[in-house]
């Protein structure tokens, strides 16, 4: 009997341990989903609302709120590094992460442009003056892929809307992160066990991008010159994982260190935004104008703003309505990112004339309302797609006959 009770006790403890582990995992994923939802919402607001009427990060006097929201873009990179799992070879990592992502990048870029092109033809748009293959090629390689000096006036025509059916302004990120992964996978296992090596590697990677922007400043295919900076943020994420940053945020509301850290990041972020205002357009190489330190000031400001967002997410995850909406967006972050420009342009094309003067030619209030309509449409389409492609669950295997 004691042996039976001991076995029962072990099994009970194991079940309790599994439940606790599941709860922690669910909570961790919930926090990250919430943050990703907030970040993608900021991206949608930036692309659909703020990239109009001179309110974007390209103006000479950029709005601090644009810089703050734009930091969410590189926080996606940081999160990818945070969830890196060691144990695979370099080629295995490339096959499992880079190849699928690059395939999505190429296929969806071509497909969305073709869909929008055909749609506008059906609506009666005259597209004869636009070169469809050239628009597709430039969308894949980067609009300034001809090694034009991105600090010169001659570069500006490369970054304008290429055609009314140009719906891929956001796709550069996928190609760029693929190149960053190639750098990251070659370095992470060699340095991550020693924080000093990791920090030194991060600083070197940022320096490479900073030096290129300062001394070379020629646009490269897939914006390769920005890849070391992206790889640095992947390493930052992997380093934070070593110190269980997400766990600290989850359990930190009752810890004074959480509130000290939250206050400190707010102060640092505000100071950096005031001290180092800068444009926020990676595709133009515009991330500031501070010489050889440009990528460092940009990285510091972006990281500080991102940390404020993380601390804020740890609070908001406990608010049911807010939590539910943004977690849903976080779980569907890839469809939202891939399709929002296409869906928005499809919705407004019959009512607003699309041309090359603006991505979304809507006044701010109408554009803001269109953000929510676009989100709703993508949610519905994603739900329908999942229902159609869902497989019927197979019958569970019958248990083997027992002799007990």
N, C-alpha and C positions, 0 to 999 in steps of 0.2 A: 504493500500500500504506500509506504513512503516514496518508493521509486515512481509509482504512478502519479502521486501528487507532485513530485519533482518534475516529471515530464510535462504534466499539465501546466505547472507554473512557468516552465521555460517557454512552452507554446504560447501561453497567454502574454508573457512579456514580449515575445517576438511579434505577436499581433499588435500589441500596444506600440511597440517600436516602429512597426511598419506604418501604423496610422499616424504616429507623430511625424515620421519622415514624409508621409504623403501630405500632411497638413503644411509642413514647412515648405515643401516643394511648391504646393499650390499657392501659398502665400508669396513666395519668391517670384513665381511666374506672374502672379497677379500684379505685383508691384512693377515688374518690368513691362508687362502689357500696358499698364496704366501709363507708364512713362512714354513708351513707344506711341501710344495713342495721342498723348499730349504733343509729342514731337511731330508726328505726321500731321496733326491738326495745324501746328504752326507752319509746316511746309506748305499745306494747302492754302492757308491764309496768305502766306508770302507770295506764292505763285499766282493765285487767282485775284487777290485784292491789292497787295502792296506793290506788285510789279507794274504799276500804272501811275500815271500822273506825277512822275518824279519822286514818288515816296519810297523808292527802293534803295538798296544799298549801293547803287552805282552813282548816286548824286554826290556832289561835293560836300554836302552837309547831311550825312546819313542819319536816320533816326536811330537812337539807341535801342528802341524796341525792336527794330529790324535786326540789329546785331544780336540782341538777346534771343530772338526767335530762331535766327539762322544757326545758332550754336547747336540746335537740335539735330542738324544734319550730321555733324561730326560725332554727336553722341550716339547716333546709330552705329557708327564705326566702332566707337568705344564699347558698346554693348556686344557687338560681334566678337571683339577681342576678349570680353569678359567670359563669354560662353565657349571659348576655345578649350578643347579637350585634348591633352597630349596623348601620345601613344601610337599615333600613325606616322608613317614615313612622309617625306616631303611629297612624293608622287601620289600617295594615297590622299593626302589633304587636297592636292590640286584636283584630283579626279572627283572627290566628293564635294568640294566647295566651289572651286573656280570654274570647272567645266560646265556644271549645270547653270550657274549664274551667268556666265558669258553667253551660253546658248539662249537663255531667256532674254538677255540684252539684245542680241542680234535679231532673234525671231520677232520679238514684240516691237522693236523699232521699225522693222520693215513692215510688219503686218499693220500696225496702227497708222502709219503714213498712207499705206495703200487703202485702208478702210476710209480714212478721212478724205483722201483724194476722190475716191469713187462717190462718197456721200455728197461732197460739194458739187461734183459734176451732176448728180441727180437733182440737186437744188437749183441748177442753172448757173453756177459760177463759171466764169471764163478763166480757165487755168492754162491757156495755151502759151502764156508768156513764161511759165515756170518749167524748169527742167526737173522732172520727177526723179530720174536716177541720181542727179547731182544732189538733190535734197536728201535722198536716202543715204548716199555716201557720206556727205558732210555730217549728217546726224549720227552715223556710226563712228566716224573717226574724230569727230569734234569739228565745230564750225570753222575753227581757224587752223585746220590741219596742215596748211601750206607753209608752216614755219615762218609765219608773219610775226613781226615784233609786236607783242601785245601792249607795249607802252607807246606805240605810235598811233597817229591818227588814221593811218591806212588800215589798221586792224578793226576799227569800229564797224565797217560794213559786214564783217564776218559774223558778228554776234547779233545782228538784227534778226527779226523773224524772217525766215527764208521764204515762206510762202503761206497762204491761208491754211494749207493743210499741214503745216509744221506743228506737230503735237508732241514733240519729243524733247522739250527743253530740260526735262528732269532726267532723261535717260543717261546722260553723261556719268552720273554717279555710279551706275552699275558697272560700266566699263572701267572706270577709275578704281573702284574697290577691287575689281579682279586683279589689276596690276599690283595694288597694295597688298593683296593676299600673297602674291608671289614673293614679295619681299618679306612679309611677316612670317610666313611658314619657314623661310630659310633661316630666320633669326631666333624665333621665340624659344624653342627648346634649348638653345645654346646659352641664353642669358636669363631666362625667367627665374631660375633658382637663386639668383643673386640680385637683389634689388639695385645694387650699385651698378652692375653691368647693364641692367635693364634701363635705368635712368640715363646712363651714359649713351646707350644705343639710341634712346629716344631723342636726346639732344643732338646727336650726330645726324639722325634722319631729318629732324627739323632744319638743321643747318644746311643740308643738301638742297632742300626746297628753297630756303631763304636765299642762299647764294645764287641759285639758278635765276630766281626772280630778279635779283639785284644786278647780276653781271651778264646773264645771257638773254633772258626774257624773250625767247622765241616760243611761240605756241607749238606744242607737240601733239601727235596723234594720241587720242584717249587721255589727253592731259597728263601724260606720264610724269611730267615734272612735279605734279602735286602728289604723286603716289607715295614718296617717302614720308610726307606729312601725314597722309592717311595711315600708313603703316605704323607711324609713331603713335597714333591714337589707338590702333589695334593693340599695341604693346601696353599702352596705359591701361586699357581695359583688362588685359591679362594680368597686369601687376595688381590692379585693384582686387581681382579675384583671389590673389594670393593672401590678401588681408581681409577677405570675406566682407567686402564693402556692402553688398546687398543685404547680408545678414545684419550688419550694423544698422542699416537704415530701417529694416523691418522691426527690429527690437529696440530701437533707440529712443522712442518718444519718452520713455521713462528714465532715460539716461541723460544726465546733464551735459555729457560730451556731445550728444546729438545737437542740442540747442546751441552750445558754444560753436560747434562746427557750422551749423546753419547760419548763425549770425556772422561768423567770420567770412564765409563764402559770399554772403550778401554784400558785406563791406568791400571785400576784394573785387567782386564783380562790378560794383558801382564805380569804384576808383579806376579800374581798368577801362571801363566804358568811357569815363570822362577824360582819362589821360591819353588813351590810344584809340580815338575814334577812327574808323576806317571803313572803306567800302567792303562789301561782302559778296564778291562774285568770283568764285573759283575759276569759272570758264573764261574770265578775262585776266586771270592772274592778279585780280584786284583784291587783296586782303589787307591792305594798309600801305603806308608810304613811310617806312621807318628804316630804310636802307637794309643793311645786312641783318638787322634784327626784326624785319617785317614778319617773317613766319613765327618768330618767338612771341611777339606781341599778340599776333592773331591767335596763336595756340593758347597763350595764357588767358586771354579774354574769353575765348570760346570755352575753355575748360572750366573757368570760374563760373560763367553763366550756366554751363551744363550741370555743375555741381549744385547750384541753387535750384535748378529744375528737379534734380534727383531728390534733394531734401524736401522740396515742396510736394513731390509725388508721394513720398512716404507719409505725409499728412493726409493728402487728398484721397489716398487709397482707402481710407477709413470712412469716407463719405459715400453712402450707397449709390445715390443717383449719379454723381460725378464719376465714381469708380466704375459703375456699369457701362456708361457711355464710352469712356476712354479705354477701358479694357477691351470692349468690342472693337474699337478702332485699332488697338494694338494687336489684336489677334488677326485682323485683316489688313495689316499695314502694307503688305506687298501689293495686293490688288489696288489699294488706295493710291499708293505711290505710282504704280505702273499706269493706271487708267484715268487719273483725275483730269489731266489736260484734255485727253481725248473725249471723255464724257462731257466735260464742261463745254467744249467747242461744239460738239454734236448738238447739245441742248440749245445753245444760243444761235447757231448758224442760220436757222430759218428766220430769225427775228432781228439779228444784228449783222451788218456787213463785216465779214472777216477780211482783213488785208494784212499788210506787213508793217503796219504802224504800231500795233500792240498785240500782245498775246491774247488778252481777254478784254475786248473793248467795251467795258461796262463801268459805270460810275461806282464809287466805293460801296455804297449801301447795297446796290443791286448785286455787285460782285460778292459781297459777304453773304447775302442770302443764297447765291448760287453755290457757295461752298457747301452749305447744308443739303441743298438739293442734290449736288453731285455725290456727296457721301451717301445719301439715301439710295440713289440709283445704283451705286457700286455695291452697297450692302445687299440690295435685292438681287442683283445679277449674280453676286457671289453665292447667295443662298440657293438660287435656282440651279446654278452650276453644280453645287455640291449635292443637291438632291438628285440631279440627273445622273451624276457620275458615281453616286454611292452604290456600293455593292450590297446585295443581300447577305446578311451574316450566315455563315455556314453552320450546319448543325454541329453541336459540340460532339466530340468523340465519346462513344460509350465507354464507361469504366470497365476495366478488366474484372472478371469474376474474382470475388474475394473468398479466401478460405477461412476468414476470421468469423 
